[in-house]
Amino acid sequence: MTAIQYFWRHPLAEQVREEGREEGREEGREEGRAEAKAEMILRILEWRGIPVSDAVRERVSACTELDQLEVWAQRAMHVTDAAELFVEE
């Protein structure tokens, strides 16, 4: 039992924990950016007076690919129907 307690204080264990923290922070940042971009897309449609169905809202909110969300954000500025976000896919 003593060896296990000392392992957690070992520099290698500290390094592994820090790497895990960094990965978690990076994943959290990516997830946060995706959520913010999805909210922006839905707001643009709302501001433009374009109705958003539950299906469109769910698809946009569930997307985690920043590049795809960027495409949809650009389209949101010009579409006349929210479903047009997904044309050409």
C-alpha positions, 0 to 999 in steps of 0.5 A: 500500500505504501508503494501505491501512495508514493507512486502518486507523488512521483514526478511521472505521475504528476506529469501524466496528471498535468497532461490529462488536465491540459487535454481536458481543458483543450477539449472543453475549449473546443466544446465551448467554441462549438456551443457558442457558434451553434448559438450564434447561428440560431440567433442570426436566424432568429434576428432575421425573422426566420423560423427554426424548427426543432429538427434544425435547432437540434442538428445545429446544437448537436454539431461539434465540428467547428468548420461545419458550424462556420459554413452554416453561420455564413449560410445563416446570413443569406438563407430564407428558410432554416433548412437551407443551412444543410443544402449541399451536404 
